[in-house]
């Protein structure tokens, strides 16, 4: 697959999109662990969107839109995706970016990180399947 540094989708190869998504997961975990909700949710959504780009680079689908958030929104209702992946996308779509009014004691909420990891894992499996399929 030829790269095109001027094209929003083809500026990175699928493996590079997945690597970028993994970096976003690291940032997400760091932020959420410190209860920095807004940046943590943003990194989770970016990770999911970048993971979607890895698949879209191999099989374009205009229904997914161009932005990371458009990817997450469409994935949340894409019947071709497994239920647990749609649920993870719904969780990211609906996650409030602002922290709750009352911060509870105990461990921070890593739900957006878990949801994003599920989407990245799904994208990784889709990229592997699409890459292995005969053209």
PLY file of the C-alpha trace (Angstrom):
ply
format ascii 1.0
element vertex 135
property float x
property float y
property float z
element edge 134
property int vertex1
property int vertex2
end_header
0.00 0.00 0.00
1.58 3.30 -1.05
1.74 6.06 1.54
0.69 9.61 0.80
1.90 12.15 3.38
-0.65 14.68 2.12
-3.70 12.40 2.57
-5.34 12.32 6.02
-5.75 8.51 5.97
-2.78 7.30 3.96
-0.15 9.44 5.63
0.56 6.42 7.88
0.59 2.70 7.14
-1.80 0.49 9.14
0.98 -0.67 11.49
2.00 2.92 12.11
-1.62 3.87 12.91
-1.71 1.00 15.42
1.58 2.13 16.96
0.18 5.66 17.29
-2.94 4.21 18.94
-0.76 2.34 21.44
1.02 5.59 22.30
-2.36 7.23 22.91
-3.28 4.34 25.24
-0.14 5.00 27.29
-1.06 8.69 27.58
-4.64 7.77 28.43
-3.60 5.47 31.26
-1.22 8.10 32.63
-3.93 10.78 32.64
-6.75 8.65 33.99
-4.52 7.23 36.73
-4.04 10.80 37.93
-7.81 11.43 37.62
-7.28 13.85 34.74
-10.58 12.91 33.13
-10.77 15.31 30.18
-7.33 14.53 28.70
-7.71 10.84 29.56
-10.98 10.53 27.65
-9.49 12.51 24.77
-6.53 10.12 24.54
-8.89 7.12 24.70
-10.97 8.48 21.83
-7.85 9.31 19.83
-6.52 5.77 20.36
-9.80 4.29 19.14
-9.90 6.64 16.15
-6.33 5.89 15.16
-7.06 2.18 15.44
-10.02 2.68 13.10
-7.69 4.47 10.69
-5.48 1.37 10.59
-8.42 -0.63 9.25
-9.74 2.14 7.01
-6.31 2.44 5.37
-6.82 -1.11 4.10
-10.54 -0.93 3.44
-11.98 2.54 3.10
-15.50 3.10 4.37
-16.90 6.61 4.06
-19.53 5.87 6.71
-16.78 6.16 9.35
-16.20 9.82 8.52
-12.82 11.51 8.85
-12.42 12.51 12.50
-11.55 10.19 15.34
-14.84 10.99 17.03
-16.80 10.26 13.84
-15.03 6.89 13.74
-16.05 6.14 17.33
-19.65 7.21 16.73
-20.05 5.03 13.65
-18.29 2.07 15.26
-20.79 2.28 18.12
-23.57 1.36 15.67
-21.69 -0.72 13.07
-23.49 -4.07 12.91
-20.41 -5.63 11.29
-18.46 -5.10 14.54
-18.83 -7.51 17.46
-21.21 -6.44 20.23
-18.41 -5.92 22.78
-16.60 -3.59 20.36
-19.79 -1.62 19.67
-20.33 -1.37 23.44
-16.77 -0.12 23.94
-17.32 2.52 21.25
-20.62 3.51 22.88
-18.81 3.91 26.19
-16.23 6.22 24.59
-18.90 8.09 22.66
-20.91 8.73 25.82
-18.03 9.27 28.28
-18.31 12.70 29.87
-15.12 14.67 29.38
-15.59 16.55 32.64
-14.76 14.83 35.93
-17.68 13.97 38.21
-18.74 16.61 40.74
-17.75 14.28 43.57
-14.52 12.34 43.34
-14.87 9.01 45.08
-12.10 7.48 47.12
-10.38 4.42 45.73
-9.05 3.61 42.33
-9.64 5.99 39.43
-12.10 5.05 36.69
-10.11 3.42 33.90
-13.25 2.52 31.92
-12.36 4.68 28.89
-8.91 3.05 28.77
-10.43 -0.44 28.85
-12.89 0.50 26.10
-10.13 1.98 23.92
-7.94 -1.10 24.44
-10.80 -3.32 23.26
-11.18 -1.25 20.08
-7.43 -1.24 19.41
-7.29 -5.02 19.84
-10.22 -5.44 17.45
-8.57 -3.16 14.88
-5.31 -5.09 15.21
-7.15 -8.34 14.45
-8.96 -6.75 11.49
-5.69 -5.40 10.06
-4.11 -8.85 10.39
-7.09 -10.49 8.65
-7.24 -7.91 5.86
-3.48 -8.05 5.33
-3.53 -11.85 5.10
-6.48 -11.99 2.70
-5.67 -12.42 -0.97
-6.19 -9.22 -2.95
0 1
1 2
2 3
3 4
4 5
5 6
6 7
7 8
8 9
9 10
10 11
11 12
12 13
13 14
14 15
15 16
16 17
17 18
18 19
19 20
20 21
21 22
22 23
23 24
24 25
25 26
26 27
27 28
28 29
29 30
30 31
31 32
32 33
33 34
34 35
35 36
36 37
37 38
38 39
39 40
40 41
41 42
42 43
43 44
44 45
45 46
46 47
47 48
48 49
49 50
50 51
51 52
52 53
53 54
54 55
55 56
56 57
57 58
58 59
59 60
60 61
61 62
62 63
63 64
64 65
65 66
66 67
67 68
68 69
69 70
70 71
71 72
72 73
73 74
74 75
75 76
76 77
77 78
78 79
79 80
80 81
81 82
82 83
83 84
84 85
85 86
86 87
87 88
88 89
89 90
90 91
91 92
92 93
93 94
94 95
95 96
96 97
97 98
98 99
99 100
100 101
101 102
102 103
103 104
104 105
105 106
106 107
107 108
108 109
109 110
110 111
111 112
112 113
113 114
114 115
115 116
116 117
117 118
118 119
119 120
120 121
121 122
122 123
123 124
124 125
125 126
126 127
127 128
128 129
129 130
130 131
131 132
132 133
133 134
